[in-house]
Amino acid sequence: MGFLDRGLEIKTPDQVLLMRQAGLVVGRTLELLRAAVRPGISTAELDAIAEDNIRSSGATPSFLGYHGFPASICASVNDEVVHGIPGSRVLAAGDVISIDCGAIVDGWHGDAALTVAVGEVPEEVTELMAVTEAAMWHGIGAARVGGRVTDISHAVEKHVRGAGSYGILEDYVGHGIGSAMHLPPNVPNVGKPGRGPRLVQGLALAVEPMVTLGGKRTDVLDDDWTVVTTDGSWAAHFENTFVLTDAGTWVLTALDGGEQALATLGVPFGPLGD
């Protein structure tokens, strides 16, 4: 594992490169799933596609068996926000599905998520997805060496609040990641800047806003996993894993390393031998 600094796992450049390999497996798997989403496909079929691609890439699914979770992806539809269990549910035109995926390469994790429309959806749902994805990038873009974790939180919240009347989940947050899928520190999606642990090179974080068309309150279904909005409003979820390097920001689960999105935010792109 990486060395510890104030209880946080700090990766060496070689360990970051292994995380990049895991991140690429996750990114490619999510793009494969994005292309596979269509009316008539079941969430179990999407899970099978994901597991096959992860394993054929020489990686191991992070989620399968994690605290008993029975699948390789989380597949959350419409008012399901996160942690949906793939199964017999068949997607229909007009649905949205959030897909969360993780992979392990040589003991190092990558974790990312996206939300996909199944055919045509209402404009407000399209806008919800766009706002949530942009909030994720604003959060990542706010991270600087010497800054604080809640600089990320504040940037996420500011973007969402400025875009409209949306609910932002507070009980489910981003997290540190590396030799385990979930590590300190937590990365909330709301908060004042300048708080929490200091951001340093080699600290890998997963930023994952979860945003709804209604309120922030949620319930957990009887399967003890699936998180749904209490008011039945639809939700979106986007996530990427990133690390700060001596050159800038490197998004380990984005196929281009985040270069394009970071450039639009004026954030230095900092790959390590990518």
C-alpha positions in Angstrom: 0.0 0.0 0.0 1.0 3.6 -0.2 2.4 5.4 2.8 0.2 7.1 5.4 0.0 10.8 6.0 -2.4 11.9 8.8 -4.3 8.6 8.2 -4.5 9.2 4.4 -3.0 6.8 1.9 -0.6 8.6 -0.3 0.4 6.8 -3.5 3.8 6.6 -5.1 4.0 7.4 -8.8 4.3 3.6 -9.6 1.1 3.0 -7.5 -0.7 5.8 -9.3 0.2 4.1 -12.6 -1.3 0.9 -11.4 -4.5 2.8 -10.4 -4.5 4.3 -13.9 -4.6 0.7 -15.3 -7.6 -0.1 -13.1 -9.2 3.2 -14.0 -8.9 2.5 -17.7 -10.6 -0.8 -17.2 -13.4 1.0 -15.5 -13.6 3.7 -18.1 -13.7 1.3 -21.0 -16.3 -0.9 -19.3 -18.6 2.1 -18.7 -18.3 3.1 -22.3 -19.1 -0.4 -23.4 -22.2 -0.3 -21.1 -23.2 3.1 -22.3 -23.3 1.7 -25.8 -25.2 -1.4 -24.7 -28.0 0.5 -22.9 -31.2 0.2 -24.9 -34.9 -0.6 -24.5 -35.3 -4.3 -23.8 -32.0 -5.0 -22.2 -32.0 -6.2 -18.6 -29.8 -4.8 -15.8 -28.5 -8.4 -15.3 -27.4 -8.5 -18.9 -25.5 -5.2 -18.4 -23.8 -6.7 -15.3 -22.7 -9.8 -17.4 -21.2 -7.5 -20.0 -19.3 -5.6 -17.3 -18.0 -8.6 -15.5 -16.8 -10.2 -18.8 -15.0 -7.1 -19.9 -13.4 -6.5 -16.5 -12.1 -10.1 -16.2 -11.0 -10.3 -19.9 -9.0 -7.1 -19.2 -7.0 -8.9 -16.5 -8.8 -7.1 -13.7 -11.2 -8.2 -10.9 -14.6 -6.5 -10.2 -14.4 -4.4 -7.1 -18.1 -4.6 -6.2 -18.7 -8.4 -6.5 -18.8 -9.7 -3.0 -18.1 -6.3 -1.4 -19.9 -6.6 1.9 -22.0 -9.2 0.2 -23.0 -7.2 -2.9 -24.0 -9.8 -5.5 -23.0 -8.1 -8.7 -20.1 -6.4 -10.6 -21.9 -3.1 -11.2 -24.6 -1.1 -9.4 -27.5 -0.4 -11.8 -29.9 2.2 -10.5 -33.0 3.2 -12.5 -35.0 6.4 -12.4 -35.7 7.1 -8.7 -33.0 4.7 -7.6 -30.0 6.8 -6.8 -27.2 4.4 -6.0 -26.4 0.8 -5.1 -29.2 -0.8 -7.3 -28.7 -4.5 -7.7 -28.8 -5.8 -11.3 -31.5 -8.4 -12.0 -34.5 -9.1 -14.2 -35.5 -5.5 -14.6 -35.8 -4.6 -18.3 -35.1 -1.1 -19.4 -37.8 0.8 -21.2 -37.6 3.8 -23.5 -37.7 6.9 -21.3 -35.8 5.4 -18.4 -32.5 6.6 -17.0 -30.0 4.3 -15.5 -27.0 5.1 -13.3 -24.2 2.6 -13.6 -21.4 2.4 -11.1 -18.4 0.3 -11.8 -15.2 -0.6 -10.0 -12.1 -2.8 -10.9 -8.9 -3.9 -9.3 -5.5 -4.3 -10.9 -2.7 -5.7 -8.8 -4.5 -4.7 -5.7 -5.3 -1.1 -6.8 -8.8 0.2 -7.4 -10.6 2.4 -9.9 -14.2 3.6 -9.4 -16.5 5.6 -11.6 -20.1 6.0 -12.6 -22.3 7.6 -15.2 -26.0 8.1 -15.9 -27.4 7.1 -19.3 -30.8 8.0 -20.9 -32.7 5.1 -22.5 -33.8 6.7 -25.7 -35.6 10.0 -25.4 -36.2 11.5 -21.9 -37.8 14.7 -20.8 -35.7 17.8 -21.1 -35.6 18.3 -17.3 -34.0 14.8 -17.0 -31.4 15.6 -19.7 -30.6 18.8 -17.8 -30.4 16.9 -14.5 -27.8 14.6 -16.0 -25.8 17.5 -17.5 -25.8 19.5 -14.3 -24.7 16.4 -12.3 -21.8 15.6 -14.6 -20.7 19.2 -14.8 -20.8 19.4 -11.0 -18.5 16.4 -10.8 -16.0 18.1 -13.1 -16.2 21.4 -11.2 -15.5 19.5 -8.0 -12.4 17.8 -9.5 -11.3 21.0 -11.0 -11.4 22.8 -7.6 -8.7 20.4 -6.2 -5.3 22.0 -5.8 -2.2 20.9 -3.9 -2.4 22.7 -0.6 -6.1 23.1 -0.7 -8.7 21.3 1.4 -11.1 18.5 0.7 -14.2 20.7 1.1 -12.9 22.9 -1.7 -14.2 20.1 -3.9 -17.5 19.8 -1.9 -18.1 23.6 -2.2 -17.5 23.6 -6.0 -19.9 20.7 -6.5 -22.6 22.4 -4.4 -22.1 25.8 -6.0 -22.5 24.4 -9.5 -25.7 22.5 -8.7 -27.3 25.3 -6.7 -26.5 27.8 -9.5 -28.2 25.5 -12.0 -31.6 25.2 -10.5 -33.7 23.8 -7.6 -32.2 20.3 -7.2 -31.7 18.0 -4.3 -28.1 17.0 -3.4 -27.6 13.8 -1.4 -25.7 14.4 1.8 -25.8 10.9 3.3 -23.8 9.4 0.4 -20.5 10.9 -0.5 -17.2 10.6 -2.4 -14.2 9.0 -0.8 -10.5 8.2 -0.8 -9.5 5.2 -2.9 -6.4 3.2 -3.6 -5.5 -0.2 -2.0 -9.1 -0.4 -1.0 -12.2 0.9 -2.7 -13.3 3.1 0.2 -10.6 4.9 2.2 -10.5 8.2 4.2 -11.3 10.9 3.6 -14.9 11.3 2.8 -15.6 13.8 0.0 -19.0 15.4 0.7 -21.0 17.0 -2.1 -22.0 20.1 -0.1 -20.0 22.3 2.3 -18.0 25.4 2.9 -14.5 25.5 1.4 -11.3 25.3 3.3 -12.1 22.4 5.6 -11.0 18.8 6.0 -7.7 17.2 5.2 -5.2 19.1 3.1 -4.8 18.0 -0.6 -1.4 16.6 -1.5 0.2 14.9 -4.4 -0.6 11.2 -4.5 -3.9 11.4 -2.7 -6.5 9.7 -4.9 -10.1 10.7 -4.5 -13.4 9.6 -6.0 -15.8 12.6 -6.6 -19.4 11.5 -7.1 -22.3 13.9 -6.9 -25.8 12.4 -6.6 -28.5 14.9 -7.6 -32.2 14.7 -7.7 -35.1 16.5 -9.4 -36.7 16.8 -5.9 -35.4 16.5 -2.4 -32.3 15.1 -0.8 -34.0 12.5 1.5 -33.6 8.9 0.6 -34.7 5.4 1.8 -33.1 2.0 1.4 -35.2 -0.8 -0.1 -35.7 -4.2 1.5 -32.7 -5.6 -0.4 -30.6 -3.5 2.1 -28.7 -2.0 -0.9 -30.9 0.1 -3.3 -31.1 3.7 -2.3 -34.2 5.5 -3.6 -35.5 9.1 -3.3 -38.1 9.4 -0.6 -40.2 11.7 -2.8 -39.9 9.5 -5.9 -38.0 12.1 -7.9 -35.5 10.9 -10.5 -31.8 11.1 -9.9 -28.5 11.2 -11.6 -25.0 10.1 -10.5 -21.6 10.7 -12.0 -18.2 9.7 -10.6 -14.5 9.7 -11.5 -11.4 8.9 -9.6 -8.6 11.5 -9.8 -5.1 12.2 -8.3 -3.0 15.3 -8.0 0.5 15.1 -9.5 3.4 17.5 -9.7 2.1 18.6 -13.1 -1.6 19.0 -12.3 -4.8 16.9 -12.1 -5.0 13.4 -13.6 -8.5 11.7 -13.9 -7.6 8.0 -13.7 -11.0 6.7 -14.8 -11.4 9.0 -17.8 -10.1 7.6 -21.0 -8.4 10.8 -21.9 -7.3 11.4 -18.3 -9.7 14.2 -18.1 -7.7 16.4 -20.4 -10.6 17.8 -22.4 -12.9 18.6 -19.4 -10.1 20.0 -17.3 -9.0 22.3 -20.2 -12.5 23.9 -20.3 -12.1 24.7 -16.6 -8.5 26.0 -17.0 -7.1 23.3 -14.8 -3.6 21.9 -15.5 -3.6 18.4 -16.9 -1.1 16.2 -15.0 -0.5 12.7 -16.4 2.3 10.5 -15.3 3.7 8.7 -18.4 0.1 8.2 -19.7 
